[in-house]
């Protein structure tokens, strides 16, 4: 069975860790980001076995900054024919 379709059960303590990580990541970014994408990133990191909210927040914020930088570079690219 694909891991994308397995049923995950989160306990209240799990939600507390993920919520704390999401809030910390949002503060680290100092600006409004794609909250849904950031939340999914936090959950993915949790599902991969990370349990420390600070580590999850740092990784999620770094990944979000990388995605934003890539998007801005793509937006800055201009076609050569004009």
N, C-alpha and C positions, 0 to 999 in steps of 0.2 A: 504494500500500500504506500502510495506517495506520502511523504511527510507533510505535504500541503493540505492533505485531506484528513489527517488524523485529528481526533478530538482532543483538544487541550482543556484541562480543567485547572483553573487558577484559584488558589485560596485567597482569602482576604489579605494575608500577609504578602502574597505575591503582588496583588494589586497595589498595596501600599508601597512596595519597592518600585514598581513601574511608575506609579504616580509621582513619587519623590524624584525619580530619575528624569521624568519628563519636565517637571518644574525646574529642576536644576539645569537641564539642557537648555530650556527656554531662557533662563537667566544668563547662562553663559553666552548665548548668541546675541544678547542685548538688542534684539529686534524681533518683530513678528516674522515667523517663518511659516512654512507649510506645516501647520500643527498636526494634520492627519498623517502626513508623511513622517514627521518626527516621532509621533506616537507609534506608528508601525515599526519604525527603526528601533525604538526602545523595546517594543515587544519582541522583535526578532532577536535582539541581543540577549534578552532575558531567556527566550526559548533556546538559544545556543548555549545556555548554561551560566551566563553572568548573573550574579546575585547582589553585587555591591552597587548601590544606587549611584554613587559618585563615579565609578568606573563606567557604568552604563551611560550616564549623562555625558561624560567626557567623550566617549566613543561616538555617541549619537550626535553630539554637537559638532565634532570634527567631521563626521560623514556628511552632515547637513551643509557645513561650510564648503566642503569639497563639491557637493552637488551644485550649490549656488555658484561657485566659481566656474565650474564647467558650463553651466547654463549661461553665465555672462560672457564667457569666451565664445560660445556658439553664437550668441546674439551680436557679438562684435565682429564676427567674420563677415566679410563682404564678398559678393561674387566678383570674379575677376573681369567678367564682361559687363560693361555698362555703357 
